[in-house]
Amino acid sequence: MIKSELRHLYKKRRQQLSTERIDEQSLAIANQLLLLDIWNHSFYHIFLSITEHKEVDTDYILNILSGKDKNIIISKSDFNTLKMTHFLLTDNTVIKKNEWNIPEPVDGIEIASNKIDVVFVPLLAFDRQGNRVGYGKGFYDKFLSECKPKTIKIGLSFFEAEEIIDDVFETDIKLDYCITPKTAYIFSD
């Protein structure tokens, strides 16, 4: 399937999930993450969930990161440039939803993309090769291309892998892992 078809299909599949199902699946994803050898780094970038889009609830992962005393990085999206600016999440960080219901920091201590060690990546679908389908604006491909080559990219999905995404581009950045409630997919070249 091509990305546009997958985008449509998985948006529909997510809308059918109940709040209770999202909660239990998100907890299962966080528990799967605990089994990975990814916790010896300093700077972890995480997305704040868009509840209206029924995304994976990242609060469980935020609690893990806080408990492990990690530097947590969150972003603000600029829809004019399709770029993200990254900020350190602190006790003083003010978070507000933008016009697309994305929870974002108002301002704060800016962190460069090349400082980030691990990125938790939102997605709609992914395949067995580590390719992903997002919302189609390219925010994460731009951001991940600015990260250092060794940055660990971890997709989070309620659903299992598609066999193959047919229209992958050279500029698409592959995942290193994708975590579902049942499986930790590991992609290596």
C-alpha positions as CSV (number, residue, x, y, z in Angstrom):
1,M,0.0,0.0,0.0
2,I,1.0,3.6,-0.5
3,K,1.3,6.2,2.3
4,S,-1.9,8.0,1.5
5,E,-3.9,4.8,1.6
6,L,-2.2,3.7,4.9
7,R,-2.7,7.2,6.4
8,H,-6.4,7.0,5.7
9,L,-6.7,3.4,6.9
10,Y,-4.8,3.9,10.2
11,K,-6.5,7.2,11.0
12,K,-9.8,5.3,10.7
13,R,-8.5,2.3,12.8
14,R,-7.3,4.7,15.6
15,Q,-10.7,6.5,15.7
16,Q,-12.3,3.2,16.5
17,L,-10.2,2.8,19.7
18,S,-11.9,3.5,23.0
19,T,-10.3,5.7,25.7
20,E,-9.8,2.6,27.9
21,R,-8.2,0.6,25.0
22,I,-5.8,3.6,24.3
23,D,-4.9,3.7,27.9
24,E,-4.2,0.0,28.3
25,Q,-2.3,-0.2,24.9
26,S,-0.2,2.8,25.8
27,L,0.8,1.2,29.1
28,A,1.7,-2.0,27.3
29,I,3.9,0.0,24.9
30,A,5.7,1.7,27.8
31,N,6.3,-1.7,29.4
32,Q,7.7,-3.0,26.1
33,L,10.1,0.0,26.1
34,L,11.4,-0.9,29.5
35,L,12.8,-4.1,28.0
36,L,15.0,-2.2,25.5
37,D,18.6,-1.3,26.1
38,I,18.0,2.4,25.5
39,W,18.1,3.9,29.0
40,N,21.8,4.9,29.3
41,H,21.5,8.2,27.4
42,S,20.9,11.8,28.6
43,F,18.6,13.6,26.1
44,Y,15.2,12.0,25.2
45,H,12.8,13.7,22.8
46,I,9.2,12.7,23.2
47,F,6.0,14.0,21.6
48,L,3.0,15.1,23.7
49,S,0.0,13.1,22.5
50,I,-2.8,14.7,20.5
51,T,-5.8,13.1,22.3
52,E,-8.2,14.2,19.5
53,H,-6.1,12.0,17.1
54,K,-6.1,9.1,19.5
55,E,-2.3,8.9,19.6
56,V,-0.3,6.7,21.9
57,D,-0.5,8.3,25.4
58,T,3.1,9.2,26.2
59,D,2.4,10.1,29.8
60,Y,3.6,6.6,30.9
61,I,6.9,7.1,29.0
62,L,7.2,10.6,30.5
63,N,6.9,9.1,34.0
64,I,9.6,6.5,33.1
65,L,11.9,9.3,31.9
66,S,11.3,11.4,35.0
67,G,11.9,8.4,37.2
68,K,15.2,7.8,35.5
69,D,16.1,11.5,35.8
70,K,16.6,12.0,32.1
71,N,16.6,15.3,30.2
72,I,13.2,15.3,28.5
73,I,12.9,17.3,25.2
74,I,9.5,18.4,23.7
75,S,8.9,20.4,20.5
76,K,7.0,23.3,19.1
77,S,5.9,23.1,15.4
78,D,6.1,25.9,12.9
79,F,3.6,25.2,10.2
80,N,5.0,27.9,7.9
81,T,8.5,26.4,7.8
82,L,7.5,22.8,8.7
83,K,10.3,22.8,11.3
84,M,10.3,22.0,14.9
85,T,12.0,23.8,17.8
86,H,13.0,21.7,20.8
87,F,12.8,22.7,24.4
88,L,13.9,21.1,27.7
89,L,10.8,20.1,29.7
90,T,11.1,21.5,33.2
91,D,8.8,22.1,36.2
92,N,8.3,25.7,34.9
93,T,7.4,24.7,31.3
94,V,4.1,26.1,30.2
95,I,2.3,23.8,27.7
96,K,-0.6,25.0,25.6
97,K,-2.4,23.4,22.6
98,N,-1.9,25.1,19.3
99,E,-4.6,25.5,16.7
100,W,-4.1,21.8,15.5
101,N,-4.5,20.6,19.2
102,I,-0.8,19.8,19.5
103,P,0.3,20.3,23.1
104,E,3.5,22.5,22.9
105,P,5.8,24.4,25.2
106,V,5.2,28.2,25.1
107,D,8.9,28.8,25.4
108,G,11.9,27.6,27.4
109,I,15.4,26.4,27.2
110,E,16.1,25.5,23.5
111,I,18.0,22.3,22.8
112,A,19.7,21.6,19.4
113,S,18.6,18.6,17.4
114,N,22.1,17.2,17.4
115,K,22.2,17.0,21.2
116,I,19.3,14.5,21.3
117,D,20.2,10.8,21.9
118,V,16.8,9.1,21.6
119,V,13.6,10.2,19.8
120,F,10.2,8.7,20.3
121,V,8.5,9.1,17.0
122,P,4.7,9.4,16.4
123,L,3.3,7.6,13.4
124,L,0.2,6.2,11.8
125,A,1.7,3.0,10.3
126,F,5.1,1.4,9.7
127,D,6.5,-1.6,7.8
128,R,8.9,-4.4,8.5
129,Q,11.8,-2.5,7.0
130,G,11.4,0.4,9.6
131,N,9.7,2.9,7.2
132,R,7.0,5.0,8.7
133,V,3.9,6.9,7.7
134,G,3.1,10.0,9.6
135,Y,0.6,12.8,9.0
136,G,2.4,13.8,5.8
137,K,3.8,17.2,6.6
138,G,7.4,16.0,6.9
139,F,8.1,17.5,10.3
140,Y,9.8,14.4,11.7
141,D,11.8,13.6,8.6
142,K,13.3,17.1,8.7
143,F,13.9,16.9,12.5
144,L,15.5,13.4,12.3
145,S,17.8,14.5,9.5
146,E,19.2,17.2,11.8
147,C,19.9,14.6,14.6
148,K,23.3,12.9,14.9
149,P,23.6,9.6,13.0
150,K,23.6,7.6,16.2
151,T,20.4,9.1,17.5
152,I,18.0,6.2,18.3
153,K,14.6,6.5,16.5
154,I,11.8,4.6,18.2
155,G,8.3,4.6,16.6
156,L,5.2,4.0,18.8
157,S,2.2,2.2,17.4
158,F,-1.0,0.6,18.5
159,F,-0.9,-1.7,15.5
160,E,1.5,-4.3,14.1
161,A,3.8,-3.7,11.0
162,E,2.6,-3.7,7.4
163,E,4.6,-5.9,5.1
164,I,5.9,-3.0,3.0
165,I,5.2,0.7,2.3
166,D,5.3,1.0,-1.5
167,D,6.2,4.7,-1.9
168,V,9.2,5.3,0.3
169,F,11.4,8.2,-0.6
170,E,15.2,8.7,-0.2
171,T,14.5,11.6,2.3
172,D,12.4,9.3,4.5
173,I,14.3,8.5,7.8
174,K,14.0,4.9,8.9
175,L,13.2,3.9,12.5
176,D,15.7,1.8,14.6
177,Y,12.8,0.3,16.6
178,C,9.0,0.4,16.6
179,I,7.1,-0.6,19.7
180,T,3.6,-2.0,19.8
181,P,1.7,-3.3,22.8
182,K,2.8,-6.9,21.8
183,T,6.1,-6.5,20.0
184,A,9.4,-4.6,19.9
185,Y,10.4,-4.5,16.2
186,I,14.1,-4.0,15.7
187,F,15.4,-2.7,12.4
188,S,19.0,-2.9,11.5
189,D,20.8,-2.3,8.2
